[in-house]
């Protein structure tokens, strides 16, 4: 057995250890006593019964409008795919931070900027890097394989490769009971105990069917339902939160709501971490689906608006850089080099050489010209293994 050491900072003190009397008649599942004497929660299959009030419909419409604005902006001009890449990094950093990592965006970019070879990364950096790899893998895979239990296992194997928890069956659904609680808690005093293995497998099969079945339920509400259901089933021994949040983006991309992974909901979830956990738990205990939807859709609206602002800022900066370089020799190739820094704002000469498929000396010359134009700067102060960073791009990504 494995203890899930998620630290909860609960607003509602009633969220103590799991007790069947805390689950009201409105709970969308049931609490059962296992053969080993601990209580465990079995969620009901999706979809839930929802009262689609005018208020809730209005919130959904607002979120859809803002997603549409983001999608329209991202699809309106060539080159926006270049600007989308940093959003993956941002989502990876913030989703991992919810689980307790402390790696910053700069930490991760510096690691990748060394071609992942000159330094041995801190565990936190490697975990965020794996999240990026898992996202990239999932986005490529959904072109031929829809979101499914198979794909979820494959993504999990990538996420857990070579990091904390790698011994906890990466790419495999759990074969033993897990639980959620404070560090040092047990099954008997855990805050929440997901379904036992047999019930977990039934729940996963039902969840996959819901994902694949066409529905009149708005896509954003479906994504919210799926995220809740995945988290409450908790099918892995580690990495459930990150996989669950990653699935939101993959589903919206697969369903055509996002042309690229431009929505970083983890920023909202991280800022409101206590409420995020409480809302999920309140669905299980009290059937508060509408309140969970309100929280989730508020996250979508907030982050879509923020993404539009950042995308516009990056676009304007890119236009400014193009103007600086328009009279240069090899203008087209220099602009391409700048675009590589939009995709990865910290890198070395060798990496630019590989990304652009050019000779090393040519990459060196491009770096020098971009440095002279004030677009990048050398960040290490060393003679070897130098890193170059685009501070203006990073400033937008970090501060908005």
URBELZI-V923842 format. One record per pair of residues at least 12 apart in sequence whose ideal C-beta (glycine too) atoms are under 8 Angstrom apart, sorted by the first residue. I is the first residue (numbers start at 1). GAP is how many residues later the second one is. D is the distance in whole Angstrom. If there is no record, write none. Layout:
# URBELZI-V923842
i/gap/d
I/GAP/D
I/GAP/D
This chain:
# URBELZI-V923842
i/gap/d
1/175/5
1/176/6
1/177/7
1/186/7
2/166/6
2/172/8
2/174/7
2/176/5
2/235/5
2/236/7
3/175/8
3/176/7
3/178/7
3/182/7
3/183/8
4/174/5
4/175/6
4/176/5
4/177/7
4/230/8
4/234/8
4/236/8
5/176/8
5/177/8
5/178/5
6/93/8
6/174/5
6/175/7
6/235/8
6/271/8
7/93/7
7/175/7
7/176/7
8/173/8
8/174/7
8/183/6
8/266/8
8/269/6
9/264/7
9/265/5
10/264/7
10/267/7
10/268/6
11/263/6
11/264/7
11/267/6
12/266/6
15/176/6
15/263/7
15/266/6
16/175/7
17/164/8
17/168/8
17/171/8
17/172/4
17/173/6
17/174/6
18/13/8
18/21/5
18/23/7
18/172/6
18/173/6
18/174/6
18/175/6
19/20/7
20/13/8
20/19/6
22/263/6
23/18/8
23/261/7
23/262/5
23/263/8
24/261/7
24/262/5
24/263/7
26/260/6
26/261/3
27/257/6
27/258/6
27/259/7
27/260/5
28/15/6
28/16/5
28/20/5
28/255/7
28/256/7
28/259/5
28/261/7
29/12/6
29/13/5
29/14/4
29/15/5
29/203/8
29/255/6
30/12/5
30/14/8
34/143/8
34/162/6
36/151/8
37/151/8
38/139/8
38/149/4
38/150/6
38/152/8
38/155/6
39/154/6
40/137/7
40/153/4
40/154/7
40/155/6
40/156/6
40/159/8
41/151/7
41/152/6
41/153/7
41/154/7
41/191/7
41/243/6
42/153/5
42/157/5
42/161/7
43/152/7
43/160/6
43/186/6
43/189/5
43/190/7
43/241/7
45/158/8
45/161/4
45/162/8
45/165/7
46/160/7
46/161/7
46/164/4
46/179/5
46/180/7
46/183/6
47/163/7
47/168/7
47/170/6
47/175/8
47/178/6
48/177/7
48/239/8
48/241/5
50/171/8
50/239/6
50/240/7
50/243/8
51/239/7
53/237/7
56/234/6
56/237/6
56/238/7
59/234/7
59/235/6
59/238/5
59/239/7
59/242/8
60/158/5
60/160/6
60/161/6
60/233/8
60/237/6
62/235/8
62/239/6
63/157/5
63/234/4
63/235/8
63/237/4
63/238/5
63/241/7
64/154/7
64/156/7
66/234/7
66/235/5
66/238/4
66/239/6
66/242/8
67/153/7
67/185/8
67/190/6
67/191/7
67/196/7
67/233/7
67/237/5
69/235/7
69/239/6
70/188/8
70/192/6
70/193/7
70/234/5
70/237/5
70/238/5
70/241/7
71/186/7
71/187/6
71/188/6
73/235/6
73/238/6
73/239/7
74/185/5
74/186/6
74/188/6
74/237/7
75/184/5
77/238/8
79/239/7
79/260/7
80/180/8
80/231/7
80/235/7
81/179/6
82/236/8
82/257/5
82/260/5
82/261/6
83/228/6
83/231/5
83/232/6
83/235/7
83/259/6
84/176/4
84/177/7
84/178/6
85/257/7
85/258/4
85/259/7
86/228/8
86/256/7
86/257/7
86/259/7
86/307/7
86/311/5
87/173/8
87/174/6
87/175/5
87/176/8
87/177/6
87/220/7
87/223/8
88/44/6
88/47/5
88/48/7
88/173/5
89/16/6
89/19/6
89/20/7
89/43/6
89/308/8
90/15/7
90/174/5
90/177/7
90/307/6
91/40/8
91/44/7
91/154/8
91/158/7
91/170/7
91/173/4
91/174/8
91/175/5
91/176/8
92/16/7
92/36/5
92/37/8
92/39/4
92/40/5
92/43/7
93/12/5
93/15/6
93/35/6
94/170/6
94/172/4
94/173/5
94/175/8
94/176/5
95/36/6
95/146/8
95/147/5
95/150/5
95/151/7
95/171/4
95/174/8
95/175/8
96/28/7
96/31/5
96/32/5
96/35/6
96/146/6
97/169/8
97/173/5
98/143/6
98/147/8
98/168/6
98/171/6
98/172/5
98/175/6
98/178/8
99/142/6
99/143/6
101/23/4
101/26/5
101/27/6
102/22/5
103/19/7
103/21/4
103/22/5
103/24/7
103/25/5
105/289/7
105/292/6
105/293/6
106/240/7
106/283/8
106/288/7
106/292/8
107/15/7
107/17/8
107/18/5
107/21/8
108/17/6
108/20/5
108/21/6
108/24/8
109/235/7
109/236/6
109/237/4
109/280/8
109/285/8
110/236/5
110/269/8
110/277/6
111/14/5
111/15/8
111/18/6
112/17/7
112/232/6
112/234/7
112/235/8
113/231/7
113/233/4
113/234/4
113/235/6
113/238/6
113/274/5
113/275/8
113/276/8
114/234/6
114/271/7
114/273/7
115/233/7
115/235/6
115/236/6
115/239/8
116/13/8
118/267/5
123/40/6
123/41/6
126/36/7
126/37/5
127/36/5
127/37/7
130/28/6
130/29/5
130/30/7
130/31/6
130/32/8
130/33/6
131/28/6
131/111/6
131/115/7
133/25/5
133/26/8
133/28/8
134/21/5
134/22/8
134/24/4
134/25/4
134/108/8
134/109/8
134/112/6
135/111/6
135/114/7
135/115/8
135/126/7
137/17/7
137/18/6
137/21/5
138/13/7
138/17/5
138/108/7
138/112/5
139/111/7
139/114/6
139/122/7
141/13/7
141/14/8
142/108/6
142/111/7
142/112/5
146/65/8
146/66/7
146/108/6
147/64/6
147/100/7
147/103/6
147/104/6
147/107/6
148/60/6
148/63/7
148/64/8
149/24/8
149/55/6
149/56/8
149/59/5
152/83/8
152/91/7
152/95/7
153/18/5
153/19/7
153/20/7
154/17/7
155/88/6
155/91/7
156/14/6
156/15/5
156/80/6
156/83/6
156/87/6
157/13/5
157/14/3
159/80/5
159/83/6
159/84/7
159/87/8
160/78/7
160/79/6
164/74/8
165/72/7
165/73/4
165/74/6
168/68/8
168/69/4
168/70/5
169/67/8
169/68/6
172/64/8
173/27/7
173/28/7
173/31/7
173/62/5
173/63/7
174/23/7
174/26/7
174/61/6
174/62/6
174/63/5
175/22/6
176/21/7
176/61/8
177/16/7
177/17/8
177/19/6
177/20/7
178/16/6
178/56/6
178/59/6
179/13/7
179/14/5
179/15/7
180/12/4
180/13/8
180/14/7
180/54/7
191/90/7
192/89/6
192/92/7
194/38/6
194/39/6
194/40/4
195/38/6
195/39/8
200/33/6
200/34/8
200/35/6
203/26/7
203/30/5
204/29/6
204/31/6
207/19/7
207/22/5
207/23/7
207/26/7
210/15/8
210/16/7
210/19/8
211/15/6
211/40/7
219/32/8
219/33/7
219/36/5
219/38/6
220/32/8
220/37/8
220/76/8
220/77/6
220/80/6
221/72/6
221/76/8
222/29/8
223/25/5
223/28/5
223/29/6
223/73/8
224/68/7
224/69/5
224/72/4
224/73/7
226/21/7
226/22/8
226/25/7
227/17/5
227/18/7
227/20/7
227/21/6
227/69/7
228/52/6
228/55/6
228/64/6
230/13/7
230/14/5
230/17/6
231/13/5
231/49/6
232/48/7
232/51/8
232/52/6
245/20/7
245/21/5
245/24/7
248/15/8
248/17/6
249/12/5
249/14/6
249/16/8
262/45/5
262/49/7
263/37/7
263/40/6
263/41/6
263/44/6
264/39/6
264/43/7
265/34/5
265/35/7
265/38/5
267/36/6
267/39/7
268/30/8
268/31/4
268/34/5
268/35/5
269/30/7
272/23/8
272/27/8
275/20/7
276/19/7
279/12/6
279/13/5
279/16/5
279/17/8
280/12/7
306/94/7
309/91/7
310/86/6
310/87/7
310/90/6
313/83/5
313/87/8
314/28/7
314/79/7
314/82/6
317/75/6
317/76/7
317/79/7
318/20/7
318/21/8
318/24/6
321/14/8
321/17/5
321/52/8
321/54/6
322/13/6
322/16/8
324/49/5
324/50/8
324/51/7
325/13/7
325/44/8
325/48/7
328/41/7
330/36/8
333/23/7
333/25/8
333/33/7
334/32/6
334/35/6
334/36/7
336/20/6
337/15/6
337/19/6
337/26/8
337/29/4
337/30/8
337/33/6
338/32/7
338/37/6
340/12/6
340/15/5
340/16/7
341/29/8
341/34/7
341/35/6
341/47/8
341/49/4
341/52/6
342/48/8
342/51/6
345/44/6
345/45/4
345/48/4
345/49/5
345/52/7
346/33/7
346/41/6
346/42/7
346/43/4
346/44/8
346/48/8
347/40/7
347/41/6
348/37/7
348/38/6
348/39/6
348/40/7
349/14/5
349/15/5
349/18/6
349/37/7
349/39/8
350/13/8
352/14/7
352/15/6
367/21/6
370/18/8
371/17/7
375/15/6
375/17/8
376/12/5
376/13/6
376/14/5
376/15/8
377/12/6
377/14/6
